[in-house]
Amino acid sequence: MPHTFDLLVIGDAHPDIVLGPLDAPLAFGRREQLVDTGLLTLGGSAAIMACGAARLGLKVAFAGRVGDDEAGRFVTAALAARGVDTSAVQVDPVLSTPLTVVVTRGDGDRTILTAPGTLAATGADDVPEALLRDSRHVHAASYFLLPQLAEALPALFRAAHAAGATTSLDTNDDPAGKWDTGGPGGLDAALAVTDYLLPNAREARALAGLPEDVSLEEAARQLALHGLLVAVKDGADGALLHDGRTALRTRGIRAEPLDTVGAGDSFDAGFVAAVLAGRSTADALELASVCGALSTRAYGGTPAQPTWDEAEGALPDAARQTYA
């Protein structure tokens, strides 16, 4: 029986206020600093990934929690406007919708300030069993921001597998800096039922418990020993794929980014979309890298996300031949 959705995304959704570039330190003491641009846009790793996948042509559903406030209504409307099914978005009557302020720098770096709101209350009850059974793939994001959902993730992914779905995880940053993977309901248990792990380079090393001077290949190899495929985003240096035995790199495409917010989430969307389209994981890595690069053409995580045709058209010549 065919699935209703290609992809179910579970995790965080909130408004992003993106300001920058700021090329001086943040100045306290009641000082006001001016930047060139400011934008109110849809944020949250899970939400941005969902929109990127919908832009690539997938039928996408989103499960998460927002507050009963203007920010929550903004988030739900923004997801729906981008073609994401929001019927499973829960409205919390007490807690507020999360809010993030992103301050960018001219060198591409950024600092992120987040008021968590409903994130701490988002859990298994916010993910309908019917959606798990009715989706070809389930993706989770922002593992360390969602403690209740993180604890429930192994069971949710097992249920997805039982229904014939594949799974992927982008943990994103750990604000506490602990990167704890142990415990019966910890990340190790989630990785055991994850098909694709999608960290960036810094996250990959931290998740593997390795210092920054260890090669990215070694960090990815150790993570792949959990029995999954690891696709690591490496910024301007492209991306790396590791299955525990063999590493494969792509240089991606050249980009002059206006804003890198959400580029990793657009990478995730491209990787999952390509895999679901029957492409090899090597081809998926190429398309994902292109999706991440193209998403930096505008400010905010979603405005410049490419269509499938745009992404394929931007592939390097050698990679495009494999899609013929």
N, C-alpha and C positions, 0 to 999 in steps of 0.2 A: 504493500500500500504506500503510495507516495507521501512524502512529508509536506506539511503546509509551509514550513520555513526551511531555508537553507542554513540559517544561522540564528542561534540564540545567544545574545550577549548579556552577561550578568555582571553587575558592579556599580560603578559610580557615575553620576550625572549631575552636573551643577553649572551655574554660570561661571565663566572666566572673564575677569577684567584684565586685559593685557595692556601694559604700559611700557613704553620704551622707544628707542634704546636709551638707557641711562649709563653714561660712561664715567660717572663719578660714584663714590660710595653713597649709600642711602644716608641722608642727613637728618638726624633728629634735632631736638632743640627748637621745635615748632617752625622749622624752615620749610619753604616750599621750593620744589625743584620742577623744572619744566622739561617735558620730553616731546618728541615729534609726533607720536601717535598714541591713541588710546582706543580700545575696542571692547565692547561687551559682546561676548560670543558664547556658544555652547562649549563647555569643558567637561573634564572627566575622561580618563583613559578609555573606559568602557564605552561611553557615549560617542567619543570621537571615532573609535574603531567601528562602532555600529554604523555611523553615518558614512564612513569610508567604504564599508562593505556594500551598503545600499547604493552608493554612488557607482560602484563597480558592477551593479546589476543583480546582487543577491537579494533574496527575500529575507528580511531581517526582523527579528523581534527583540525587544529589550526588556529585561527584568531588573528592577531596582526600586529605590525608595526616595521620595522627595517630600518636602514639607508642604503644608497647606498655606502657601504664601505666593507672592508674585514671582519669586525666583523659581519655585516649583512649576508654576504654570508656564513660565518662560521656557524651562527645560523641556517639558512635555511637548509644547508646541514646536520647539525647534527640532526635536527628534522626528515628530510626525511630518513636519514640512520637508524633511530630507528623506522621507519614504520609509521610516522605521516604525514598525507596529508598536504602539505604546499601551496596549490594553492591559499588560501585566505590570505597569508602573504603579506602585502603591503610594498612597498619600498618607503621611504620618500626621495625626491631628495635634501633636505636641511639639515635636522637634522641627527645627527649621531646615530648609534646603541648604546643603553645603555651599560654600562660596570660596572661590580662589582668586587671588590677585597674583598675576605673573608680571614681574619686572624684568625686562630683557636688557641685554647689553649689546653693544655693536659687534662684539666678537662671537656672538651666537650663544653665549652663556645666559643663564637666567636664574632668578631666585623665585621661589613659589611659596606663598603664604595661604594656608587653607584653614577655614573654620569648618570642622567636620560635620556638624549638624546631624543629619540622619545616617551618616555613614556607619556609626557605631551600632545602630539599631538594625541595619540591613542584614537579613539572615536567610536561612533556608525557606522560611515561610513566604518569602518574597519571590520565590522561584516556583511557579506552578508546575506540578508533575506533568500535566498535559503538554506543556511546552517542551519539557525534556524529551518526551516521547515523540514529539512532532517536529523535531529539528534535526537536520543532518549533521550539524556541528554545534558545539557549545564552547564559547570563549568566555573566560573570566579575566578581570583586570583589577589592579590596585589591591593586591592581596593584603598588604600590611595596613592599609587604611580601613579595612572592613573585617574586624576581628571575628564577629559572629559568622559572617559568610565564609571567612577563611576556615573556621573550624568545621563548617558543614561541607566544604568543597569536596573532600574525598568521597563522601556519600553521594553528592550531586553528580560528580563525574562518573562514579560507578553506575548510577542510574542511567546516565546518558549512554555509557557504553552498552548497558544491557538493552537499550532501545536501538542499538546499532549506530549511534552517533560517534564521531571523533571529537577530541577535546584539545583546547589550547589554553595557555596561561601566560599573561604578561604581569609579573608581580609588581612592576614599577618600584619606586624607591621605598625604603623603610625609614620613615622620619625618626624613629628611635635609634637607628643605626645598629640594631642588634642582629638583624638578618638571621633570626633563629629559625632553623628548619626542623628541629626535633619535636618530640612529644607525640602522643598517639593521634592527635588531631592536627599535627603540625604540617609544615610544607612538604616534608619527606613523604608523608602519606598522600598528599595531593599529587606530588610528582609521579608517584607510582601509578596513577590512573590518568596521567596527562600524556597526550600524544606529541604535542609540539610546545616547547618552552621558548618564549620570545622576549628575552631580556635585551637591554643594551649592554655595552662593554663593561661599564662600571658595575652594573647590577650582576652581570655574569660572574665577575671575579668575587664580588661580595657574597653571592649565593653559594659559590664553591668554597668560601672561606679562604681565599687566596689574596695575597697582597697585590698592589697595583702593578708591580714590576714583573709579575708572572705573565707569560704569554696568553693572549686571548684564546689561542687554540687549546692550551692546556686547561683553562677554565671551562671552555665549552665541552672538552672531552670528559672532564670529571662530572659535569652535570648530565651529560648524555648517558653516563653509566647507570642512571636511574631507569634506563630502558626507554628513553624518549629521544626525539630529534630536537636539537637545539639550533635555533636560528638567531644569531646575535647581531644587533644593529651596532655599527661601528662608525657612525657619523660620516665625515668626509672620506673616510677610508673604506666605505662600502659596507659589506656585511659578510658574515661567516656562518657556514652550515656545518654541523658536526653530528655524526651518528654514533660516536663512541669509538669508531675505528678510523674513519677518514674525514678530513677537513676539506671543505670547498669554500673558496672565497669569490666574491664578486666586487669589482671596483665601483659598481653602480654607474650613475651618470653625474656629470658636473652640474652643480647648482650654485646660484648666488642667492642664498636665502634672504628673504625679508624677515621671516619669523620661523623658528624651528619648533614652536609649540605644537605638539600633537603629531610631529613627523613620525615618531615611533609607532603611534597608534595607526597611522595610515599605512605604514609598513606591515603591521599585523593584519590589517584588512586585505592588503594585496596578497600576502602569503596565503591566508586562508581561502580567499577567492580563487586563487590559482590552483590550490590543491583540490578544492571542490569542483573545479572545472576539469579535473583529470590530468593536470599538468604534473610533470615530475617535480620533486622537491627542489632540484637544481634550478629548473625554470621558475618555480615559485619564488625562490630567493631573488632571482633577477627582477621579476615583476614587482615584488615587495619593495626592493630597493628603489625602483623607479617611482612607485607610489609615494614612498616617504619623501623623496627629493622633490617631486612635483607639488606636494602639499605645502612646501615652504614658500611658494610663490606669492602668498598673501598673508596678512596678519590674521592670527587665530588658527585653530586646529582644523576647521572644516571648510572655509570658503574656497580653497584651491584644491580640494581633493579631486583626483582625476576620475574620469570615466574609464571603462575597460579599453575602449578604442584609443583614448589619449595615452594611457599607460603603455599599451602595446606599441603605439606609434613612437614612443620615446625610448624604447628599448635600444641598447647598443646593437649594431649590425650583427655581431656574432650571436648574441642572445636571440635576436629576432628570427634568425634562421631556424632555431629549434622550435619556434612556434608555428612555422609554416606548415 
